[in-house]
């Protein structure tokens, strides 16, 4: 035993479990009158935000919700959703935000699996919620209806309890519960599994605190940023930005619908400084009619994840007044856990070279202890040569607790002491990682590996293509061949042969798609292209 282990114990004075709930408490104390939330014409100060979160926590206790119970929410990006991110864990509950675009059967499964005790439902999604509840096999939850006061929507009431009425019955001075242990669960997020039932990813208070802090650093958030909610808060708890923005006493601009005119007006009218989103949000911004676009007073920081942004998209975003930072992560890593940390010397590169650097997924977030690319069989790190393919793996405090009630899947995900992402990538000499594909999306044609991302990047450079996805099509001779699905820009035309010729000029011969299909690409609610659906379609081409 060391001398530093004697009479130097943890006490209430020198140790408190980390929780992002403290971010709101501090901002309400230091900046009580600063605007915390803008929703339509509604303005909410930090003092009022904090009071409403405590009232929600108190109301949940009065409704019989206990510590460790699950409170689920089917909500749009509204003030109520922000309040849930604080009010639910303030009474010891676990917040489960559900994807509003899932089918009733999947939501019903999730409600059952989470053992949801209370469900808050936006009126717009009442039909979906009602169908899901009817499909539940277990106990039905208490239902609270949310009726948006700023944006009336169609939909029936499911309950006699309305959200405003429910919250008004709570105590604004409620003494909220600091977690006894920072390892306690704060939220539950279901993966949008492509096969079988979704898995429940559990986050803890420590991870949420650290990811919130990491977002501030990765996104270069100043004090009092103005953040536009184009990213769904149901997706990885909005990448933990509901907590991160409160850390720097920022203003949340909630956006109920992600539409081009609403985005441009919100950007200009509220002097937005930051927003997040998948590539589909960039497309929505760029493809807006010129009559909708507004002149921005300053450069807006756009944080994007999912597939690397194609060079053409990055250039177009820069021309419109946005600086794009590429992030990468998964539901299991609280959202993005790597950032393409931009270096000053890269500014001197020409357009294509800069875009090439921009498309890297980057280096680990500050709260992530380790990030690497390994051979999943030997669990040895691949050479940092930018060429040797391996699986991207994570280790640290912003990796999930595990999958709820699924020890087998948890053990498999954490095999060898690392979280296995399922993503294939390379490690560059400067320790920046770059994704090459999902392990299930790599195309193996005649024994050669073809990165669908590389082929898609070529397609996105075509002036007529708005969106593209490449998947493997079974082939008797080659095993698999690339099949391209494309969406054309409004008013633009191109034939399959035009596109194939374009690819022949930009790719090695064996990487050129053998088929081109013109269609609207199926996407998830967060804008990710659903390649599993395209793989099924490819079989019929």
Buried (B, 14 or more C-beta within 10 A) or exposed (E): EEEEEEEEEEEEEEEEBBBBBBBBBBBBEEBBEBBBBBBEEEEBBBBBBBBBBBBBBBBBBBBEBEBEBBBBBBBBBBBBBBBBBBBBBBBBBBBBBBBBBBEBEBBBBBBBBBBBBBBBBBBBBBBBBBBBBEBBEEEEBBBBBBBBBEBEBEBEEBBEBBBBEBBEEBBBEBEBBBBEEBEBBBBBBBBBEEEEBBBBBBBBBBBBBBBBBBBBBBBBBEEBBBBBBBBBBBBBBBBBBBBBBBBBBBBBBBBBEBEBBBBBBBBBEBEBBBBBBBBBBBBBBBEBEEEBBBEBEEEBBBBBBBBBBBBBBBBBBBEBBBBBBBBBBBBBBBBBBBBBBBEEEEEEEEEEEBBBBBBBBBBBBBBBEEBBBBEBEEBEBBEBEBEEBBBBBBBBBBBBBBBBEBEEBBEEBBEEEBBBBBBBBBBBEEEBBBBBBBBEBBBEBEEEEBBBBBBBBBBBBBEBBBBBBBBBBEBEEBBBBBBBBBBBBEEEEBEBEEBBEBBEEBBEEEBBBBBBBEEEBBBBBBBBBBBBBBBEBBEEE
